[in-house]
Amino acid sequence: MPRSSYAPVSSHQTDLLNVYGQRMQTVHHRTIEHILTCHTPACGEIASQCEDCLYDTVQHLSCGNRFCPSCGHLANGDWLTRQQQKLLPVDYYMVTFTVPRQLRPFVWHHQTWAYNMLFDCAVATLQSFFKRDKKLLGSAGLTVVLHTHARNLDFHPHVHLIVPAGSFNKRRGLWRHKKGLYLFKADNMVRVFRGKFVQAMAQAGYRLPPNTPKKWNADCKHVGKGDKALTYLARYLYRGVIKEDNILSCHNGMVTFRYKNSTTKQYQTLTEPVVEFLWRVIQHVLPKGFRRARDYGFLHGNAKRTLQRIQLMLKVRLSPPPIRKLTQKCCPHCQGKLHIIWIKRARSRTQIRPSSLTLKRTNTAMDCA
C-alpha cells in the first residue's frame, strides 16, 4: 500500500479484522505488519558517519516485503533489465487469458492451485499453437505475468503472455519467425485454454460452478518490439497494486482513488470507506513464495545457451546491462561521503570493529545521490 495509506492501515486495522478477518490468511497479516513497520526502528537501523565532519546519521531499514511499494523499485528495475536483454528483432504480441466471473470465488479459495493452472494451461495452449502453425513449427519463448486485479482493484485473475513471433526447432537448429500484425485467432486459443483448464479441474476433483459460461475471454494484440509491453507488466511486479499518486484523498474514514477505465481510457474516481479500500488492496497479496512472473521455452533461465544461439543467428547486438550505482544520502551538514559504522537489524545487531572499518573503508564508501 502506498505511503500515504499507512495511517489508515494503522488506525483502521481493528475494523479491517472485524469485517474481513475470516477471509484473511496468514500472508495478509504478515504483509500488513511488514508495511506498517517499513522504514521504522522496528525494521532496524544503519548508523553512518561523515568522513569529513564526523557527523553521525541514522537511517531506518526497509521491510523488504515484495508487496511493499517502498521496497520494490529496484526489484522492478532489475526484472525489466533482464527481460530487455532477451528481446529479439521480431514482432511481439501480448496474449491475455482470463477466467469468467463465476469462477473467481473458486480461484480465490484455491489460489495456489488455480494460479499455477493459469500458468500451465496458458503456456500449453501457446506452445501447441506454435508447434502446429505451418510458418513456425517449433517451440516458443514466453514471458508470463499473473495479475489478480482489475483497473478498479476488483479481484480479476488473469495472465499476460509476452510472445515473440518466432520459434526455434532445437533438433534441426532452425529458427522461424512470423511477420505481420496477426499471430493466432483469440477465439481459437481461448477454446483450447478453457478445455485444458476444465480438464485440469476434473482431474483434481473440482467441478465448474453453476452457470459458468462456455465462452471465455482472451485477447491477442500486436505490441511492436515488446519493450513497452514489458515496461507495462513491470509496474506492479514487486509493489502494491495502486500508485500513491492515484490516491486522491483520505478524510473522515473515506478514501477516494482514481483508475483508468479500460474501455474509455479516461480516469474515473471511486470513494469508499477505508476498510473497503484496504481490503480491495490487501486481497491481491499472493500466497507465500508464489512467483508472479515466469519465463518459458528459450527464454527460461536454464535455456541461456539456446537464447544466445538464437541471438547469434539473428545478429543481435546486446548492450551491456547498466551497472547499479550504490548511493546513499550525503551528510546533511557538509554534503560529504558517509561510511557505515554499525547495522542494527530487527532481530540482531551487527557491530563493525574499528579495525575492520579501516581496512574496508573503500568498500563501504558510497557516492552521494
HELIX and SHEET records of a PDB file:
HELIX    1   1 ARG A    3  SER A    5  5                                   3    
HELIX    2   2 TYR A    6  SER A   11  1                                   6    
HELIX    3   3 GLN A   13  TYR A   20  1                                   8    
HELIX    4   4 THR A   26  THR A   37  1                                  12    
HELIX    5   5 PRO A   41  CYS A   43  5                                   3    
HELIX    6   6 HIS A   73  GLN A   84  1                                  12    
HELIX    7   7 ARG A  101  LEU A  103  5                                   3    
HELIX    8   8 ARG A  104  HIS A  109  1                                   6    
HELIX    9   9 GLN A  111  ARG A  132  1                                  22    
HELIX   10  10 ALA A  186  GLN A  203  1                                  18    
HELIX   11  11 ASP A  227  LEU A  233  1                                   7    
HELIX   12  12 ALA A  234  TYR A  236  5                                   3    
HELIX   13  13 GLU A  244  ASN A  246  5                                   3    
HELIX   14  14 VAL A  274  ILE A  282  1                                   9    
HELIX   15  15 GLY A  297  LEU A  299  5                                   3    
HELIX   16  16 GLY A  301  ALA A  303  5                                   3    
HELIX   17  17 LYS A  304  MET A  313  1                                  10    
HELIX   18  18 PRO A  354  LEU A  359  1                                   6    
HELIX   19  19 ARG A  361  THR A  364  1                                   4    
SHEET    1   A 4 ASP A  56  HIS A  60  0                                        
SHEET    2   A 4 GLY A  44  CYS A  50 -1                                        
SHEET    3   A 4 LEU A 338  ARG A 345 -1                                        
SHEET    4   A 4 ARG A 349  GLN A 351 -1                                        
SHEET    1   B 5 ALA A 218  HIS A 222  0                                        
SHEET    2   B 5 TYR A  92  THR A  98 -1                                        
SHEET    3   B 5 PHE A 155  PRO A 164 -1                                        
SHEET    4   B 5 LEU A 142  HIS A 149 -1                                        
SHEET    5   B 5 ALA A 293  TYR A 296 -1                                        
SHEET    1   C 2 GLY A 166  ASN A 169  0                                        
SHEET    2   C 2 LEU A 174  HIS A 177 -1                                        
SHEET    1   D 3 ILE A 247  HIS A 251  0                                        
SHEET    2   D 3 MET A 254  LYS A 260 -1                                        
SHEET    3   D 3 TYR A 267  PRO A 273 -1                                        
SHEET    1   E 2 THR A 327  GLN A 328  0                                        
SHEET    2   E 2 ASP A 367  CYS A 368  1                                        
END                                                                             
